[in-house]
Amino acid sequence: DTEVTQTPKHLVMGMTNKKSLKCEQHMGHRAMYWYKQKAKKPPELMFVYSYEKLSINESVPSRFSPECPNSSLLNLHLHALQPEDSALYLCASSQDRRTGRTGELFFGEGSRLTVL
Amino acid sequence: DQQVKQNSPSLSVQEGRISILNCDYTNSMFDYFLWYKKYPAEGPTFLISISSIKDKNEDGRFTVFLNKSAKHLSLHIVPSQPGDSAVYFCAATPSIQGAQKLVFGQGTRLTINP
């Protein structure tokens, strides 16, 4: 199984809603990532979890709250978002960087978020 | 300040010919470089990589060249096939930090014409 599965594929929410994006992998990877991608822009790193602990937070606003319940699951909780947060949110995983190819990420298909 | 730049947003190539995608970087700490390919409605997938101790890496129809002095890398696809039509992202990282510090370029949309 070499898949990273993201749900939902599409999400529309109001600025007062609370919602969550979910990501799952069963490749035994110990690092998981959230990226944000706006149209015609490169993916931008938001968070990195390594061995279920948050290791990198790229100064992301607190209205985005990541959670890693176990080594296979990664969530992104959304609350009080702004219309400019509308984007494609990509989850990725990788082996511990001491094994496997450096920098090789396995991406999900993404969750397209629209904030009204 | 974009540390990884792909200056060509799009490229169109005839089937069977060579496709050359270019990428420039500014951060001297980058010593590992990757190319990812993205089809519509899918996440990016890893294609090929190169370490700064090499100047060329080949995998089938795909070859990546690295010119460290010019801080430039390129991806050659030969022969190009219709299935190669996709967006290609260049990415770079300091290898000591591995996948955790990948920086992506803006992407180049490659179209292979039959």
Interface residues (C-beta under 8 A of the other chain):
Chain A: V4 A31 Y33 K40 K41 P42 P43 E44 L45 V48 S50 S55 I56 L90 A92 S94 R97 R101 T102 G103 E104 L105 F106 F107 G108 E109 G110
Chain B: V4 P9 Y32 L34 Y36 A41 E42 G43 P44 T45 F46 S49 S51 F89 A91 T93 S95 Q97 G98 A99 Q100 K101 L102 F104 G105 Q106 G107
